[in-house]
Amino acid sequence: MRYAGWANYETWAVALRLNNDEGSYRYWREQAESWFGRESTSEYWSQSESARFGLADQLRTEAGSGNPLSDAASMWSDLMSAALGRIHWEEIADSCLGEIPEYVEVTKTEDPPGHQ
C-alpha cells in the first residue's frame, strides 16, 4: 500500500529523513551525481539503471551500517530488520537522481523502473 506518494511507510520515512536534513540531502545528491557520472559496467543495464541500482545499494549499505540494533538478538532488532527490508531503496535512489536534469531526460525514453 502506497504512503504519501511512496511505495510504503518505511520508504517514505527514510526518504523524509534523508531529504529534510541539509547535510544528508547534499551528501546524497553528490552521491547521485557521482553514480550518474559513471559508465555502466553491465551489458544489460543502461547508465541510468546502473546509477539507480548502484546508488540504491549504497543507500541500503549505509543505512544498515547505522542500525544501532544490528548486533542485538531481540524482538526490537527483528522489527528493525523487517522494516529495513521493506524499504524500496531504488525508489529513493530514483528520487535523488531525479534532481539531475540529464537523468530525467534519459529516463523519459526508458521503461519505468520495474517494467518488464
N, C-alpha and C positions, 0 to 999 in steps of 0.2 A: 504494500500500500504506500502510495506516494505521500510525502510530508513536505509542505511548504515549497513545492516545486522540485524537491529532491527525491531520490529513489526511496528513501525511508528516513526515519527519525535519526538514526545513528549517522548516516551520511550528512544530513543537514547539520547536526550538532558539530561534527568535525569541521565541515566547511565554514560554518559560522565562526568558530574559534580561530581558524586559520586566516579568515578574511577580516576579522574585527580587531586583531592585534596588528598594529602597523609594522612592527619588526617581522612578524611571521608573514604578513601579506607581502612585504618587499622580498623576503627571502624566497618564498615560493614562486613569486613572479620571476625572479632571477633564475631560479632553477628551471622554470618552464622555458625561458628564453634559451638557456643552455641546452636543454634537451631538444628543442626545436631546431637549434643551430647545428645539430649533429646529423650526419648522413645515416640513413637506415642501414643496419648491419644484417638485416633479414632480407631474404629473397622474396618473402611473402608479404611483408608489411611495407606500407608507404612511409615516407619520412614523418608524416603527421601521426600515423598509427604507432610507429616506433617511439616517437616523443611521448605520446599519451601513455603507452604501456610502461615505458621506462620511468616516467615521472610518477605514475601510479605505484610502481614497485618501490620507488624511493620514498614516497609518502607513507606507504604501508610499513616499510622497514623503520623509518624514523619514528613513526607513531608507536610502533611496537617496542622500540628501544626505550621509549619514555614511559612505558607502562610500569607503575610502581608495584604492581601485584604479580608481575610475570614470574617471579621466583617462588611465589607462595602457592601452597596447595590448600585451597579453601573454596567455599561457595562463592565468595566475592571474586576470587581470581577466575573461577569458571564463568561467572557472569560477565566479567570484563572481557575475557577471551571471546565469548559468544557475541558480545556487542561489537568488538573489533572485527570479527569475522563477517558481520553483516554490512559493513561499510563498503560502498561502491567506490573504490579508490579511483577507478577510471573516470567516473563522473566528476570527481573533484579535480583530477588532473585535467580533464577537458575544460573545466571552468577556469583553471589557471591559464591554460594555453589559449583560451578564448580571448584573453587580453592582448594577444599578439595579432595584429591585423593580417599578416601573411598567413598565419594558421587558419584564421577564419576564411580567408579567400580559398585556400587549398581544400579545406574540408567541405566547402559548398558543393564541390564536384564529386566528393567521395560518398560512399554509402554511409549512413549514420552508424555510430558505434553499436556493435551487437547485431547488425544487419547481416543476414546470410542469404 
